[in-house]
Amino acid sequence: MHFRQSRETRMLLSGRNGCQEGQRLPLIEQRIATTSLAVQNHLSMFLRTHSGPLYYEISGDGPPIVFVSGWAMSCECWRPAVAMLKRTHRCLIYDSRGFGRSQPCSVSASFTIEDHAEDLHAILETSGIFDATIVGHEIGSLIAAFDTDRHPQDTGSLIVVSPRRASLSQDDVRSLSVFTPASLALRELAAFPLLRNLVARRFRRAPQPYRDRLFDDFADLSPRAAYETALSASTADAVSVMDDLIERWAYPVLFVCGEKDKKGAAEARRLFSLASAGKLATMRDCGFLPMLEYRRQFVRLVEDFAASRQEFSHRRGIVRS
């Protein structure tokens, strides 16, 4: 399999609903209303669960592609890519529990990677989607791996974007741990330099208006969801599930990273070395958010990989263009 050569791409391929965690529902409803124009021609729905609502959208027709967002990000980060891919694919995006519009959560809800994986499976099962190409960004790739391990019928191929061996460093997790839902107003980031710097590092290369939306998403998330998700993703068990799946899975895996995202590039190379059927794409002059920084190039990678996954099953290599 070869990717098309293009100077433009500049790529080197190598709660129960009544038990609320804060009174967030009016804010979430307002967010849905303000984005109604953006989701025209989409099927947008809520799946009601004992832990709270799960917001998801389906658009387009064709082979299914499912997108799983990274830490502290809503599904809005995928919208520019989906706007192109929905012409030839059935695309599903959703907000993980405690993030974006998947709030409020019940007081008994937990936020482990296993919880998020079961949420993903529940949405796919409700939507009648199986054998999908699942695209996971950062923590989203761990969620996709856990879902694939538990429910292999969900996944036909994986695309791992900007992976992390641990989504946040232990220092970052310790920084988050001092902020509790009762003491932290995330809208007042300027008062908390540790959090402000953490978020700024992650989103600094995103183009406008998407950068502002990423900060808005962070300001609106559940602090408990953010902390517990980061803590779960930083465990050795979470890393081992990803490694074990990549090593034994015979189906195609595409690893995508930005050249300037040093941690992501290093982890993508490490995971690629474990894969029996994999391809590695490193995007030049790109950082942590390939789907926003170089949307067209990212979409081309996804389209080419999804179209060729059958013949790709037992082949691997690095291609330069």
C-alpha positions as CSV (number, residue, x, y, z in Angstrom):
1,M,0.0,0.0,0.0
2,H,1.3,3.4,-1.0
3,F,0.1,6.8,-0.1
4,R,-0.1,9.4,-2.8
5,Q,2.8,11.8,-3.0
6,S,1.9,15.5,-2.5
7,R,4.0,18.5,-1.7
8,E,1.0,20.1,0.0
9,T,0.7,17.3,2.6
10,R,4.3,17.8,3.7
11,M,4.1,14.3,5.3
12,L,6.8,11.9,6.2
13,L,5.1,8.5,6.3
14,S,7.4,6.4,8.4
15,G,-26.3,9.5,37.4
16,R,-28.9,8.6,37.2
17,N,-30.2,11.6,35.5
18,G,-31.6,13.2,38.6
19,C,-28.3,13.0,40.5
20,Q,-26.3,15.8,39.2
21,E,-22.7,16.7,39.7
22,G,-23.4,20.4,39.7
23,Q,-26.2,22.2,37.9
24,R,-24.8,21.9,34.4
25,L,-27.8,21.0,32.4
26,P,-28.8,24.6,31.3
27,L,-25.2,25.2,30.2
28,I,-25.2,22.0,28.2
29,E,-28.6,22.7,26.6
30,Q,-27.3,26.2,25.7
31,R,-24.2,24.6,24.1
32,I,-26.4,22.3,22.0
33,A,-28.5,25.2,20.9
34,T,-25.5,27.3,19.8
35,T,-24.1,24.5,17.7
36,S,-27.4,23.5,16.1
37,L,-26.4,25.0,12.8
38,A,-23.1,23.0,12.8
39,V,-24.9,19.7,13.2
40,Q,-27.6,20.1,10.6
41,N,-28.1,16.9,8.6
42,H,-26.6,15.0,11.4
43,L,-28.5,12.5,13.6
44,S,-27.7,13.8,17.1
45,M,-29.0,11.8,20.1
46,F,-28.5,11.1,23.8
47,L,-28.2,7.5,25.1
48,R,-29.5,7.5,28.7
49,T,-27.4,5.4,31.0
50,H,-27.4,4.8,34.8
51,S,-24.3,7.0,34.9
52,G,-25.8,9.9,32.9
53,P,-26.4,10.9,29.3
54,L,-24.1,10.1,26.4
55,Y,-24.3,12.5,23.5
56,Y,-23.5,11.2,20.0
57,E,-24.0,12.1,16.4
58,I,-24.1,10.0,13.2
59,S,-23.7,11.5,9.8
60,G,-23.0,10.2,6.3
61,D,-23.4,6.8,4.7
62,G,-21.0,4.0,3.9
63,P,-18.4,2.0,5.8
64,P,-18.5,3.1,9.5
65,I,-15.7,5.2,11.0
66,V,-15.9,6.0,14.8
67,F,-14.0,8.8,16.4
68,V,-12.9,8.7,20.1
69,S,-11.6,12.0,21.6
70,G,-8.6,12.6,23.8
71,W,-8.5,13.8,27.4
72,A,-10.6,16.9,28.2
73,M,-11.8,17.1,24.6
74,S,-15.3,16.9,23.2
75,C,-16.2,15.4,19.9
76,E,-16.0,18.9,18.3
77,C,-12.3,18.2,17.6
78,W,-13.4,15.8,14.9
79,R,-16.0,17.9,13.2
80,P,-13.8,19.4,10.4
81,A,-12.6,15.9,9.4
82,V,-16.0,14.4,9.6
83,A,-17.4,17.2,7.3
84,M,-15.2,15.7,4.6
85,L,-15.4,12.0,5.5
86,K,-19.2,11.8,5.7
87,R,-19.4,12.0,2.0
88,T,-18.2,8.4,1.7
89,H,-18.5,7.0,5.2
90,R,-21.0,6.7,8.1
91,C,-19.2,8.7,10.8
92,L,-20.0,8.6,14.5
93,I,-18.6,11.1,17.0
94,Y,-19.6,11.3,20.7
95,D,-18.7,13.0,24.0
96,S,-17.3,10.8,26.7
97,R,-19.0,10.7,30.1
98,G,-18.3,13.9,32.0
99,F,-17.1,15.8,28.9
100,G,-18.9,18.1,26.5
101,R,-22.6,17.4,26.3
102,S,-22.4,14.0,28.2
103,Q,-23.3,15.7,31.4
104,P,-24.5,15.8,34.2
105,C,-23.2,12.5,35.6
106,S,-24.7,10.7,38.5
107,V,-23.0,10.9,41.8
108,S,-22.2,7.2,41.6
109,A,-20.5,7.4,38.2
110,S,-16.9,6.4,37.8
111,F,-14.5,7.4,35.1
112,T,-12.0,4.6,34.4
113,I,-10.9,3.7,30.9
114,E,-13.0,0.5,31.3
115,D,-16.1,2.7,32.0
116,H,-15.4,4.8,28.9
117,A,-14.8,1.6,26.8
118,E,-18.2,0.2,27.9
119,D,-19.8,3.6,27.0
120,L,-18.3,3.3,23.5
121,H,-19.6,-0.2,23.1
122,A,-23.1,0.8,24.3
123,I,-23.2,3.6,21.7
124,L,-22.1,1.3,18.9
125,E,-24.5,-1.4,19.9
126,T,-27.4,1.1,20.0
127,S,-26.4,2.5,16.6
128,G,-26.1,-0.9,15.0
129,I,-22.4,-0.3,14.1
130,F,-19.8,-3.1,14.1
131,D,-16.6,-3.9,12.3
132,A,-15.8,-0.2,12.2
133,T,-12.6,1.7,11.7
134,I,-12.1,3.2,15.1
135,V,-10.0,6.4,15.3
136,G,-8.7,7.2,18.8
137,H,-6.8,10.3,19.8
138,E,-4.5,10.1,22.8
139,I,-6.6,8.6,25.6
140,G,-9.2,7.8,23.0
141,S,-6.8,5.2,21.6
142,L,-6.7,3.5,25.0
143,I,-10.5,3.6,25.1
144,A,-10.7,2.0,21.6
145,A,-8.1,-0.6,22.7
146,F,-10.1,-1.6,25.8
147,D,-13.3,-1.8,23.7
148,T,-11.7,-3.9,21.0
149,D,-10.2,-6.2,23.7
150,R,-13.6,-6.7,25.3
151,H,-15.9,-6.5,22.3
152,P,-13.9,-7.5,19.2
153,Q,-16.9,-7.4,17.0
154,D,-16.9,-3.6,17.3
155,T,-13.6,-3.1,15.5
156,G,-12.4,-3.9,12.0
157,S,-9.3,-1.7,12.1
158,L,-7.7,0.9,14.4
159,I,-6.2,4.3,13.8
160,V,-4.1,5.5,16.8
161,V,-3.5,9.3,16.7
162,S,-1.0,11.1,18.9
163,P,-0.7,8.2,21.5
164,R,0.8,8.5,24.9
165,R,2.4,5.8,27.0
166,A,0.7,7.6,29.9
167,S,-1.8,10.2,28.8
168,L,-0.6,12.6,31.4
169,S,2.7,12.5,33.3
170,Q,2.7,11.5,37.0
171,D,3.5,15.2,37.8
172,D,0.5,16.4,35.8
173,V,-1.8,13.9,37.5
174,R,-0.5,15.0,40.9
175,S,-1.1,18.6,39.9
176,L,-4.7,17.7,39.0
177,S,-5.2,15.9,42.2
178,V,-5.1,19.0,44.4
179,F,-8.2,20.4,42.7
180,T,-11.5,18.9,43.7
181,P,-14.9,19.5,42.1
182,A,-15.8,21.6,45.1
183,S,-12.8,23.9,44.9
184,L,-12.1,24.2,41.2
185,A,-13.9,26.5,38.9
186,L,-12.3,25.6,35.6
187,R,-13.5,28.7,33.9
188,E,-11.1,30.7,36.0
189,L,-7.9,29.1,34.6
190,A,-5.8,32.1,35.1
191,A,-6.0,31.5,38.9
192,F,-4.3,28.1,38.5
193,P,-1.1,28.4,36.5
194,L,-0.4,24.6,36.6
195,L,-3.7,23.8,34.9
196,R,-3.4,26.8,32.5
197,N,0.0,25.7,31.4
198,L,-1.1,22.1,31.1
199,V,-4.0,23.0,28.8
200,A,-2.0,25.6,26.9
201,R,0.7,23.0,26.0
202,R,-1.9,20.6,24.6
203,F,-3.9,23.0,22.5
204,R,-1.4,25.7,21.4
205,R,-1.0,24.5,17.8
206,A,-4.7,24.2,17.1
207,P,-5.9,26.7,14.6
208,Q,-8.7,29.1,15.3
209,P,-11.6,28.9,15.9
210,Y,-10.9,25.3,17.1
211,R,-8.4,26.4,19.8
212,D,-11.1,28.5,21.5
213,R,-13.5,25.6,21.4
214,L,-11.0,23.3,23.0
215,F,-10.5,25.7,25.8
216,D,-14.3,26.1,26.2
217,D,-14.6,22.3,26.4
218,F,-12.0,22.2,29.1
219,A,-13.8,24.9,31.0
220,D,-17.1,23.0,30.9
221,L,-15.9,19.5,31.8
222,S,-16.5,17.7,35.0
223,P,-13.4,18.1,37.2
224,R,-14.0,14.7,38.7
225,A,-14.2,13.1,35.3
226,A,-11.0,14.8,34.2
227,Y,-9.0,13.7,37.2
228,E,-10.3,10.1,37.4
229,T,-9.9,9.5,33.6
230,A,-6.3,10.9,33.7
231,L,-5.5,8.7,36.7
232,S,-6.9,5.6,35.1
233,A,-5.1,6.2,31.8
234,S,-1.8,6.6,33.7
235,T,-1.7,3.1,35.2
236,A,0.5,0.3,34.0
237,D,-2.5,-1.9,33.4
238,A,-3.9,0.6,30.9
239,V,-0.6,0.6,29.0
240,S,-0.3,-3.2,29.0
241,V,-3.8,-3.6,27.5
242,M,-2.8,-1.4,24.6
243,D,0.5,-3.2,24.1
244,D,-1.0,-6.7,24.3
245,L,-3.7,-5.8,21.8
246,I,-1.3,-4.3,19.3
247,E,1.0,-7.3,19.6
248,R,-1.6,-10.0,19.1
249,W,-4.1,-8.3,16.8
250,A,-3.8,-9.4,13.2
251,Y,-6.0,-6.6,11.8
252,P,-4.7,-3.3,10.4
253,V,-3.5,-0.5,12.7
254,L,-2.4,2.9,11.5
255,F,-0.4,5.1,13.8
256,V,-0.5,8.8,13.1
257,C,1.6,11.4,14.9
258,G,2.9,14.9,14.4
259,E,6.6,15.5,13.9
260,K,6.6,18.2,16.5
261,D,4.7,16.1,19.0
262,K,7.8,14.4,20.4
263,K,6.0,12.3,23.0
264,G,3.4,11.2,20.5
265,A,6.0,10.4,17.8
266,A,8.1,8.3,20.2
267,E,5.1,6.3,21.4
268,A,3.8,5.8,17.9
269,R,7.1,4.4,16.9
270,R,7.2,2.1,19.9
271,L,3.7,0.8,19.3
272,F,4.4,0.4,15.6
273,S,7.4,-1.8,16.4
274,L,4.9,-4.2,18.3
275,A,2.4,-4.4,15.5
276,S,2.0,-7.4,13.2
277,A,0.0,-5.4,10.7
278,G,0.7,-1.8,10.9
279,K,1.7,1.4,9.2
280,L,3.2,4.6,10.7
281,A,2.5,8.1,9.4
282,T,4.4,11.0,10.8
283,M,3.0,14.4,9.6
284,R,5.7,17.1,9.1
285,D,5.4,20.4,10.9
286,C,2.5,19.0,12.9
287,G,1.9,18.8,16.6
288,F,-0.6,17.0,18.9
289,L,-3.8,17.6,16.9
290,P,-3.3,16.4,13.3
291,M,-7.0,16.3,12.6
292,L,-7.2,20.0,13.2
293,E,-3.7,21.2,12.2
294,Y,-3.7,19.5,8.8
295,R,-7.3,18.4,8.3
296,R,-7.1,17.5,4.6
297,Q,-3.9,15.4,4.9
298,F,-5.3,13.6,8.0
299,V,-8.6,12.8,6.1
300,R,-6.6,11.5,3.2
301,L,-4.7,9.1,5.5
302,V,-8.0,7.9,7.0
303,E,-9.6,7.4,3.7
304,D,-6.7,5.5,2.2
305,F,-6.3,3.3,5.2
306,A,-10.0,2.5,5.5
307,A,-10.3,1.7,1.8
308,S,-7.4,-0.7,1.8
309,R,-7.7,-2.4,5.1
310,Q,-8.6,-5.8,3.7
311,E,-5.5,-6.2,1.6
312,F,-3.5,-4.5,4.4
313,S,-4.3,-7.1,7.1
314,H,-0.9,-8.8,7.1
315,R,1.4,-6.2,5.7
316,R,3.4,-3.6,7.4
317,G,6.0,-1.0,6.5
318,I,7.2,2.6,6.4
319,V,6.5,4.5,3.2
320,R,8.0,7.9,2.4
321,S,6.5,10.4,0.2
